[in-house]
Each structure stands twice: as structure tokens, then as C-alpha cells.
């Protein structure tokens, strides 16, 4: 017991210290348990085969699928759009929106999607980001309590029951307490928290795809020399392939996009847009080609091939919709002196065939370029192509710089496509499987994660990147600590201590003690690690007292998600700290009253919903 308590104390100190990654701390703790002889090999590695860990990893892929297919970005924009310029309404909507999203998407993914649009909305509404971002973070933590899969502590609590031959929680059972807590959080921020939130001035604007696109369109004159041409019935282009005409070489024209408009084509379930036409793309009557080239070249092309010229959109939002989608994106590329591209001559609009991206626009010394240019060091380009190609550009062309993160920008595209509806259907399927208990939770999550991969909602090459391995490894490595607490009798000793001190008074008092102990851990330790530590103690305390463990386990899940007092308690708190300009004490000032409200509500309602 002494050795185990020493290991546990050092583990907690290292978590709080924060100089080592939490997964490394957890692995060190796990290995030490084996080296000191507390656990054998099978017990030490048991966490990596635990159903909780497998389910959480699969849920990361499902959340990644929703982000990559536009749902989180679209939801974020809708939430902010509904509020308009009303700051109180905006506060309620972003808090509610973060809560609802985090019930189905990871808390981190929710905040990542809402952070840029919330900051932008704050400036638009005439307030500061610090008045909105903390409610987003706390709202996402609270929203995780709406569903079984909303946050890892819920799954840990439920699986602890199942592993000890008790009935686990159903999918929406957490909502019985999560919904009242959410209502309290919204009312708190609307009438009390808003006055406590600080006014912190910051100039750090997060990457916003709308703002970036608008800047590029204006600074690089992206819309210049862009035209839309319709294929008429007498055009020789219809029913031919683009490669037959060699538009770039023979006509100095680059075809950027093709839109199908003929009714017969659309009835055949043909995609309405071909975002990046290639030599094999077949042109049909009534198609609209978006092209880039000089006015003279476009005039010659339209006359030669009997094409109709359609007015080209000039509004920034319309141009943005014309240029990007879930498949195709844009980025800013800078040429360094040692780049192999220096000295090459190319027409703007042409493609770098080696990587499959288009040089859409260029700027030299902050002045837009046009026509045929000879590339020099220091030139800046706006490039357009598949998001993956943009991300991989630096691996094929050395000494070029890509501004920003194409990977992050791709997830901020709020357009829906066929894969978007597959992703949403997959989420509904997983909820149905869990609600009706048709499959065990881990298997249901794996099945739906597999659908996300096989349908292309999450590219297989990106699947592992979508999983927060720090969280997964940390949970897996901390599970043996729970085993050690039970094996050595420490959990029994702690449970007996709680029962002797508090249980003899009343089970509700014991419940309050478990809440306070868990929330104390959660302020400095990851909520998953906190749940892993406290779940076996709460279970044993309940069984020792001879009462149902359900109210105690759900209290562990709730209190593990109440890291409102520090910026290090959860990743979401840390994510908004810089963007909101928050200081450490801001979390105590705003989060303290909310934590008290959660404590009172939990202790009052949990025994009424889940009887002792």
C-alpha cells in the first residue's frame, strides 16, 4: 500500500507539474507498477485491451468524420448566425451550441470548430472574445454529460458497472442529470457569469477560413480573369473529353471547375460539380465551365467553340463557394530562394502537374501579378487543389512555405456533400445501436468507425491522425492503476474511510464527499484519468454501504467533468485561454460559482433519479 500510494502521489504531482505529456506520465506510472511487483504483466497491459479504450478510440474517428464532412463547421456557423449582433443571445447560443455538439462530437473537436467563428462573431457583435470563449469551453464540458459517448468519464463509469456485473447506463440516461445541469449553466452565464467574465483585449485571431479567403480574394485579385462558359448545343466540345483539346497549351486557358446542368445528367445521380476536371472529364451539353485566362484568350475560346459567356460572380462569399469545397481547397504558398520553382515561367491558372495543384493567383512585393510570369524568390501564390495535395506539397517541392494549416482549414468548410449525409447517418446508426443495445458499446463504435473509413468520410490515411492518442494511451495506461488500487486494498481502505466518515451519516453525504474528492482531482488531472482513479473507489464505497452503485458512478462522471477552476483541467479550457486572453484566476472567478451550482444540483437530483 505504501509503495502504491507513493507511485500515485508522484503520478498526480507529475500531472499537475505539466512538464511531461500526460500520456508519458501515465506510461511511467504503469511501468512502475510492474517493476515494483504490484502488478503482473497481464494486469499491467490490461488497459490496452479494455473495451473503454477501444470505444473511445473509435469515437474519435466518428467525431473526425463529422468534422471532415462539414457538420461541425456548419453547426458552428449556424449557431453564430442565429444570434446576429445580440450579445446576450449570442452568449446563450454558443453555450447551447457547444453543449449540443459535444454530446456527439469530442469536446476538443467541438471547441476547435466553434472557436474561430465565436471569436469572429464576438468582434462582429461589438464585444470581446473573452466574453464568449469560456462559456464555449464550459458548455462543451457540460454537454458531454448529455449522452453516454459525450465524454470518456461517462464511458468509464458505465463500463465499471458492467465489468462488476451491474447494469450499465443507457445512451441517453446521462441526459437525466446532464440536461438540468446544462440549463443551469446557460442561465448562469446569461444572468451571472457574463458579468464575471473579464474584458481581455487580444489581437490573436484564430485561423478563419472565411476571413482568409476574403483576404486572398482581395489582396491577390483572385477573381480577376475568371469566367464562366456554357457549352451550347452547337459547340464541338459536347460529348468530348477535356484532354482532347489541350486547353492550357493550345488556348492558354485553365479549366477550374465544371458544373452539370443538363436534367438528364442530374437524373442519373451524376455529381453536380466536378471540382477539378482532368483530361478524362467528359463535357456535356449545358455544362458550365469555370475558367481562368486573359480576356483575349477567353474571347477566342468562346468564339471558336461557340460557348456562351455567363456573368462571373464578384462577391467574396460567392467566389469562395466557387473555389473551395470538402474536396478542394486553397492555401497561400511562399517561394524561398532555394526553391526549384525559381526561374520557371508559367501562366497563372496553370497546374503544377507533379502535385496536382493550380497556381490560381500571384503577388510580388504586395502587388498582384497576372498573365504569364517568371517565378522569383519571395513570390507569393494562392494555390488551389485537393486538400491532401496541398498538405503534401512541401514533400515534393522543397523550399516552399505553406501559410497556415490546410488540414485545419479543410475542417472549417461548412459545405455538405454526399459523404456528409453518410457521416450523419453513421452517427444516427451508432446512437440506435447503443440505445436499443443491439451491439456492445465498443463493437457499435468500431462498426460505425469502420463505416466512416470505408465510405471515405475519414480518409484511411488520416484515420490515425484523427485519434487523440495522448488521451487513448493515457486512459489505457491509467486503468492498471485502478486495478492496483483494488488489488492492494487501497481502494477498499479509501472506500471504507469514506463510508466510516460520511456513509454512517447518510448516503447522500457520502455522495457529496465523492463529488468533492473527484472534482478536486479533475482541476489538475485529465478528466479521464480522474474517472479511472475514482470509479473503483466509488463502486467499492457503494457496495460496502450496501446501496446501489449507480448514483455514485454517475456522480464520478459528472464531477470529473467539472474542471472549471483551472485552465489545465481540460484541453478545452487550455484551448480558449490564449484566444480569450484569460488569466489563471479568471477561471476561479467564473468557474467557482458554477461549480457550486453543479455540486448542489448533483447532490440534490442524483438520489432522486437513481435511488440508493
N, C-alpha and C positions, 0 to 999 in steps of 0.2 A: 504493500500500500504506500509506503514512504517513497519508494522509487517511482511508482506511477504518479503520485501527486507531485513529485519533483519534475517529472517529464511534462505533466500537464501544465504546471506553473510556468516552466520555461517556454513551452509552446505558446501559452497565452501572452507572455511578455514579448516574444518574437512577433506575434501577430500585431500587438499594439505598437511595437517599435517601428514596424513598417519598412525596415531597410531591406528585408528579404521578401521575395514574392511569396504570397500566401501558400501557393502550391508547394514551393520548396520547403517552407516551414512544416507543412503537413507531412511531406515525404520524410523529412528528417525525424519527425516525431514517430512516424510509423516504423521506420527502420530501427530507431532506438528501442521501441517496444520489443522488437525481435532480439536485438543484441543483448538486452538485459534479461532475456529469458522469460519475459512476461507472456509473450505470445509465441506460438509455433509458426512455421512457415505458412501453413494453410490459413490460420487466423490472421496473420499479418497481411496477406494478399487478398483476403476475402472481399474487401471493398471493391475491387476491380471486377468482380463478377456479380456484384449486388444489383438487384433489379432497379433500385433507386437511381444508381449511377447511369445505367443503360437507358432508362427512361428519360432522364434529364438530358443526356447527350442527343437522343433522338428529337427531343422537344426543341433543342437549339436549331436543328436542321429545319423543322417545321416553321419556326419563327423566321429563319433566314429566307425560306421560301416566300413567306408573306411580305417580307421586306423587299426582296428582289423582284417581285411581281407588281409592286406599286401600291399595295394596300396600306402599309403604314404611312407612306408619304401622302397618299390621297386622304387618309383619315386625318392626318395632322393638318393638312391644308383646309379641309372642310371644317374642322373644329375652330380654327382661327377665323375662317371666312364667315362663319355664322355670327361671330361676336361683333364684327365690324369694328368701330372705334370706341365702343363702350368698354371701359377698363374693368368695371365690376363684372360685367357679363363675360368678358374675355377671361378673367380670373377663374370664374366658375367653369367655363367651357374647357379650358386647358387642364384644369384639375380633374374634371369628369372625364375628359378625353383620355388623359394619361391613365386613369384608373381602368376604364373600359378596355383600352388596348392591352394593358399589362395583364388583364385576366386571361389573354390568349397568346400574347407575344411576350418574350422575356422583358423584364423591367429595363434592362440595359438597352435593348432594341427599341423599346417604347420611347425612352428619353432621347436616344440618338435620332429618332425620326422627328420628334416634336421640338427638340432644342432649337434648330435653326429657324423654323417657322415661328416659334414662340418669340424668339429674340427679334425677328423681323416685325412681328405683329406688335410687340411692345413699343418699338420705335414709331411704327405707323400710328399707333393709338395715342402717342404722346406721353408714354410712361417709360420707365427704365426696366431692363431685363431682370434686375434684382427683385422687382415686384411680382414676377411671374414664375421664375425658374424653380425656386424652392417648392412652390405648390406642385409643379410638374413632377419633381423628384419624389416628394412625399406622396403625391397622388398615385404614382406608379407603384410604390411600395404597398400602398393600401389596396390598390386594385388587384394585386396578386392574391389577395385573400378572397376574391370572388369565386374562384374555381380551384379544383384540385391541382391543375397543372399551372396555375398562375405564378407560383414561385416555388423553388426547391424545398423550403421548410414544410410546405403543405404535403408534398410527396413523402418526405422523410417521416413526418408524423403519421401519415396513413399507413406507410409500409411498416413502421414499427409496430403498429397494431396487428397488421396481417401476419407478420413474422412471429408474433407471440400468440397466434390463434384467436385473435379478436377480429371483429368485422371492421374493415377499413372505412374511410369516408367516401361517400359517393361524389360524383363530379361537381355538382352544384351545392353540396352540403355546406361548404365553406361560406357560400353566399349568405347563409342564415345569420352569420355574425359579420361577414365582410360588408354586406350592404348597409347595415346600420352604422358601421364604422366609417364607411365611405360618405354617407350622408353627413355624419358629424364632422368629417374632415372638410367637406365642401362648405358647410355652414360656418365652420371655424375660420377658414381662410376668407370667406366672404365678409364676415362681420367683425372678426377679431384679428386674425392672422395678417390681413392686409395692412393694418395699422402698425403691426410689429415688424413687418418686412422692411429691411433697410433700403435706403436710396444710395446705391453704389454706382458711381459713374465708371464705365468701362468702354474702351474703344475696340475691344476684341470681338469682332463679328465672326461667328462661325460660318463655315462654308455653306452657301445657299445657292443651289443650282439656278434658281430664278435670277438672283442678283448677278451671279457670274455670267449667265447667258446674256442678260441685258447689257452688262458691261462690255462683253466681247462684241456684241452686235453693234454697239455704238462706237467703241474705240477702234475696231478693225473694219468698220463698214461692211460687215458680213453680208448684208442684204444687197450690196451693190453687185450688178451683173448677174443677178439671179432671175430666171424667167421660168414661166410655166407654159408648156406647149402641149396642145391637144392633138391627138392623132385623128385626122379626119377620115372619112370613108374612102376618099380617093388617094390617100397617102400610100406610097410604096412601102412604108415602114410596117404597116399592119401585117400580122402573122409572120413576122421575120424575127430573127434573134439579133440582139444588140451587137454581138461580136462580128456579125456580117458587115457592119457599117463602119467600124473603127472610128467612132466619133472623135476621140481625143486627138489621134494622129492626123486624120484627114480633114477634120472640121473645127479643131481647136475648141471643142465643146465637151464638158464633163457632165454626165448624167448622174444626178444625185439621188433621185427618188422617183418611183413610178406609182401612180395611183390608178387602180382599176375602177372604171365607172360603167362598163357595159353590163346591163342587167343579167345577161346570160352567163357572164363570167362570175358575177357575185352569187348567183343561184347555185353554182357548182361548189360553194364553200371555198372559193379561191380567196386568199388573203386580200384585203382591200389595198394594202400597201406593200410594195417591195422596197424596203428601206435602203438597200444597197444593191441596185441592179448590177448584174455582171454580164459577161459575154453570152451566157446561156439563157438570159432572161428574154422571154418572147413578148413582143409588143402586139397589142390587140387594138382594134378599133375603139375609139373613145377613151383610151388611156390618156392620162396626163403625166407628162414628163417634167420634173423639176430639173433644170439645167443651169450650169454656170459657164459663162463665156462673155466675150465682148459683144456690145450691141451689133456690130457689123457681122460677127460670126453667127449670131443668133438669127439675124435677118436673112442671111444667106441660107442657113439651115431650114428656116421656116418656109422660104420660097421654094427651095429645091425639093423638099419633101412634103409640101402642101400641108403645113401644120398651122393650127390656129393658135394665136397668142392670147393667153389669159392674164389679166392683171395680177401682178405679183404682190403678195402682202408686204406691207412695210411696218406694221405694228410689231413691237418687240415680242409680245406673247404669241402672236400668230407665227412669226418667224421661228420662235423657239419650238413650237409644236411641229413646224415643218421640218426641223433639223434633228430633233432627238426623239428617242423612244426607249422602250425597255431594252431593245437590241442594239441600238445605235446611239452613240454619244459624242460629245465634243470635249476638247481639252486645249490648254494653251501649251505650246511647245517652244522652248528656247534653244537656239543653236549656239554651242560653245566653239571656241577657236579650233579645237582639235577634232571637230565632228567631220565624218566622212561626207556629209552633205554640203559642206562649204565648197563653193565653186561650181556646184551643179546648177544648170539652168532648167527651169520648169515653168509651165503655165499654171497660174493659180487655178485651183479647181481640179487639177490632175491628181491621180492617185500614186502613192508610193506602193507599187505592186508587191514589193517584198513582204510588206506587213499588212497591206490592205487598208490603209487609211488615206483620206483625202486631205490635201493641203487647201483648206477652204478659204483662208484669208491670211494676209501677212502685214506686218508692221516693221518699219525700220526707223529707229530713233523717234518712236512715238508718232510716226506718220504712216497712215495706211498705204499699202502698195497695191498695184493692180497689174493685170496683164501677165506678160512673160518676165520673170525676174531671175537674176543670178544670185544664188544664196550666199550671204555673207555671215561671218561670225557676229553674234548679237541680234540677228533677226529673230523675230517672234512670229509664230504661226498659230492660227486656230486650225486644229485638225479635227476631222470627223471620220468615224468608223465604228466598228463593233467595239463595245466596251472592253472586251478581253484583248483585242488588238492594241487598243490604246494603252492598256496596262502593261502589255508585253513589249511595247515599242522600244524601251531602253535596252532590252536584251538583244535586239537585232541591230539597232543603230546606237553605237556608243557615243558618249559625249553629247547627248541631248538631254534637256531637262524637261520634265513634265510638271507643270504647276498644279498643285492640289492633289487630290486623291480621286482618280476615276472610279475606283471601287466604291468609295463613299457616295460620290455623286450619282452613280448608277442607281443606288437605293433611294435616292430622292426624286426619282422620276415618277410623277403621280399619274401616269397613263396606265390604263388597263388593257390587257390583251387576252388571248385565249388561255395562256398559262396562268394569268391572274385568276380566272374563274376555276381553273383546275386546283390552284392552291387553296382558294376559299372552300371548294367542295371537299378537299382533303381535310381541312380543319373541321368542317361540319361532320365528316365521317369519323374523325378521331373522337369528337365530343359524343357522337352517337354510340360508338363502341364502348366508351367509358361510362356513359350514363346508363346504358342498358346492360353493362357488364358482359358484353358478348366476348370480349377477349381480356386477358390480364393487361394491366396498365402498360407495362413495358412492351409487350407484344403489340398492342394497339399503336403505341407511339412509333415502334420500329416499322410497322406496316405502313403507316402514313408518312413517315420519313422516307421510306423506300419509294412511295408514290411521288413524293416531291422530287426525288432524284431521277427516277425513270421518266418522268414527264418533262424534265428539263426546267422545272421551276427553280431548282438549285442545280447548277452545273456540277457534274460529278467531280470535276477538277477543283471546285470551290467548296465541296462539302465539308472537308476538314477545317477549312478556314472559317466556316460559319459556326463551328462549335467553340465555345469558350473553354478551351482545355484547362485553363487555370482553375476554373470553377469545378470542372469534372474531376480533374486529378486531385484537387484539394478535398472534395467530398469523399472520393474513393479512399484517399489516404487517411482521412479522419474517422471513417467508420470503424477501423480497428481500435481506435481509442475508446469508442463506446463498448466494444467487446471486452477490452481490458478493464474498463470501469466495472463491468459486471463480473468478470472472471476473478478479479482480485477482491471483490466485495466492497469496493469504494462506492459504487452506485447504491448498493444496499445500505451502506453506512450513511450516505448523504440522504437517501430516501427516508431512512429511519430517523435521522436528525430532523428532517422537515416534518415528518409525522409526529415525532415527540414534541417538537416545539410549537407546531402550528395545527397539526391534524387533530390533536386532542381538543383543541378549542372548537374547530368547525372545519369541514372540508372546504368551505368557501375561503377561509383564512389560508389554508394550505394552497389553494388555487392562486390566491393573491401573492403568496410567497414565491411560487414557481414563476409567476409573471415577472415579478421584480428581479429575481435572480437571472432569468433568461434575458430580459431587456437590458440588464447591466452588462452581460456578456456581449450582446448584439451591438452596443455602442462602439465597440472597438474590434470585434471579431466578425468576420463574414457571417451573414445570417445562416448560411448552410452549415458552417462549422458549429455555430451555436446550437442549431437544431439537433445536429448529430450528438453533441455532448449532452444536451438536456433531455432529449426524448427518452432514453433508457431510465434516467433518474425519475422523470415524471411518471413513467409507466410503473416503475417499482414502488414509488410512493403511493400511487393509487391502489395497487394490488395489496400492499401492506396494510393500508387502511380499510381494505375490503370494499372499495367503491369502484364504479366504472372508470376505466382509464380515459375514455373519450373526452370528457371535458378538460382533463389535464393535458392531453396531447394537442388538442386544438388551441389551448392556451399557449403552449410552447410555440406552435406555428405562428400565432398572432404576435406574441411578444418578440419572437425572433425577427419579425418584420417591422419593428418599431424603432429602428436606429435613427431617431430624429434629432439626437443631441450632438452628433459629431459629423464632420464631412468624410470620415474614414469608415463609418459603419457599413455603408453600402457603396457599390460602384456608382449608382445613380446620384448619390449625394456629392461624390467627388466630381462627377461629370459637369454638374451645374456650378461648381464653386468658382471656377475661373471665369466662365461666361457671365456669371452674375456678380462677380467681384466680391463674393461673400468672404467674411472672416469667420474664424472658429466660433466665436461667441454668438454670431448671428444664428447658428443652428440651435444653440441652447435657448436663446431668447424666443425664437419662433417655435422650435420643436418641443420645448418643455411643457407648455400648456396643452399642446396636442397629445403628448404622451400621457399626461394626467387624465385627459378625457378618455383616451383609449383604455387606460387601466381601469377607470371607474366603469366604463361601458362593458368591458370584458368580464370583470368580476360580477357585475350585476346580471348580464344576459346569458352568459355561457351556462351557468347552472340551471337556468330556466329552459334553455333549448336542449341541452344534453344533461339529463338527470344523473345525479350521483348514484 
